[in-house]
Amino acid sequence: MIKAIKALQEACEDCNDGILCLIEDIDKFIEDAVSADSRGTFLSPCDSNEIEININDLTFYAYRLN
């Protein structure tokens, strides 16, 4: 799979559809990625720290931008 992803990346910058077809369960993939690194990792200018705020039984997540 790593060889396939590298080939897609070298072939073109916009290879999202090709990589997406390699993922069997996108929801599980996203859940695993977030649990490994937190949501903040996927926000480019974020410092990766996540603050959970609960207000009136709703959960909000806050991030500091660099």
C-alpha positions as a printed Julia matrix, in Angstrom:
66×3 Matrix{Float64}:
   0.0    0.0     0.0
   2.86   2.39    0.77
   4.27   1.9    -2.74
   0.84   2.64   -4.22
   0.47   5.87   -2.22
   3.98   7.03   -3.14
   3.27   6.34   -6.82
   0.03   8.33   -6.63
   1.78  11.25   -4.92
   4.53  11.3    -7.54
   2.05  11.06  -10.41
   0.06  14.12   -9.41
  -0.56  16.49   -6.55
  -4.31  15.9    -6.6
  -4.43  12.18   -5.88
  -7.1   12.33   -3.17
  -9.59  10.16   -5.06
  -6.95   7.51   -5.69
  -5.94   7.39   -2.04
  -9.56   7.48   -0.87
 -10.34   4.32   -2.86
  -7.63   2.52   -0.84
  -9.49   3.18    2.42
 -12.2    0.62    3.11
 -14.02   2.41    5.97
 -13.45   6.18    5.92
 -15.25   6.78    9.23
 -13.06   4.24   11.04
  -9.97   5.68    9.33
 -10.83   9.19   10.53
 -11.65   7.97   14.04
  -8.31   6.14   14.26
  -6.37   9.17   12.98
  -8.05  11.55   15.44
  -7.6    9.2    18.39
  -3.9    8.85   17.56
  -3.11  12.57   17.23
  -6.19  14.66   18.2
  -8.22  16.87   15.89
  -5.73  19.72   16.22
  -3.11  17.85   14.21
  -5.27  18.2    11.12
  -5.55  21.98   11.45
  -2.51  23.38    9.67
  -1.66  26.42   11.83
  -2.73  24.72   15.08
  -0.3   23.87   17.88
  -2.0   20.4    18.22
  -3.35  21.1    21.71
  -7.05  20.43   22.09
  -9.22  21.98   24.8
 -12.6   20.37   25.46
 -15.31  22.75   26.66
 -18.73  21.58   27.86
 -21.58  24.11   27.85
 -25.22  23.13   28.42
 -24.56  19.45   27.62
 -22.81  20.37   24.35
 -19.13  19.67   23.79
 -16.96  22.19   21.97
 -13.32  21.85   21.02
 -10.95  24.82   21.02
  -7.54  25.13   19.37
  -4.86  27.77   19.49
  -3.55  28.89   16.14
   0.14  29.67   15.76
